[in-house]
Amino acid sequence: VHVKAIDRISYAVFCLKKKAEVVNEYQQSAKDTGSPEVQVSLMTQRIKYLTEHFKAHHKDRHSRRGLQALVNKRRKLLTYLKGKSHDRYSKLIKSLGLRDSY
């Protein structure tokens, strides 16, 4: 087995564990995986990872396009949540450390 393959597998397992932690923290009920809070928190985690990725790989334009799409998707979900329930919105952005710019 190649060393890089082991690194990718261990990273994938780490991502699954991290995703489960995030879902458990922000879910509204026991089987909730699709609420705006869960989706935004997962997107924020992925955005933070990609931001770190670009510090080392500044010429990776294809992933940067994906990052922009992810940021736009998160913005739309936050706008939806703000219109639906301002209390949940403000609690979420405070816990994620985001600015109230939506």
N, C-alpha and C positions, 0 to 999 in steps of 0.2 A: 504494500500500500504506500502510495506516495505521501510525503510529508504535507504537501499543500492540500491534498485531498482530506487528510485528517484535520487540518486547520479549518477547512471549509465545513466539514461535518460538525466539529465542535462549535463553530460559530453558529451554525444552523440550530443546533440544540440550545445554545445560549439564547438565540433570538426567540425560539418557541417559549422558553421559560420566562423571558422578559415580557413577551406578549401576554402570557397568562397572568403575570403579576399585574400588568397594566389593566387588563380586562377586569380582574378581581377588584382592583382599587376603584374603578370608575363605573362598574355596572350598577344598574338600578335594582335588579332582582337577580335571582340565582342563575337564570338561564339567559340573561341579557348580554348579547354580544353586538347588537346593532344600534344601540341608542347613540344619539349625537355625541354624548360625553365620551363614550368608549371609542367611537370612530375618530374624534378629534384628538384624543390622547394618543391613540396608535399612530395617527398621522404626525403628531408632534414628535413622537419618539423617532420615527423614520426621518423626519426633516432634520432633527439634531444629528442623526447618524450621517446623513448625506452632507451636511455642513462640514462635519469633521473630515469626511472623505475628500471634499474639494480642497481642503487645506493641503493635502498631499498630492492630489491629482487635479490641478487647476485647469488642465486642458480637456477634461472629460466633458465635452459639450452634450453628448447624448444623455448622460445622467442628469446634467443641469436642466435639460428640458423636462425630464421627469420630475425633478424637484419643483420646478415652476408650476407644473400641473398639480402636484400634491399640495402646494401652498394655496393655489386657487381653490382647490376642492375643500380644503380646511376652512378657508375664508367663507365660502358659501355655506358650509355647515354651521359655522359660528353665527353668521347672519340669520340663518333659519332659527337657531336656538335662541338668539337674542329676541327675535320677534315672538317666539313661542312662549318662552319663560325667561324673563330677565334675571330672576334669582338664580336659576340653574346656570345661566350664562356667566354671570359675575363670579359665582362660586368656582366654575370650571377654569376661567382665565386666571383667577387668583391662584388656584392650585397648580396650574401649569406654568405660571410665570409669564403669561402673554400680556401684551398691551391691549387696552380697550380701544381698538381702532376700527372696529367693524360696526 
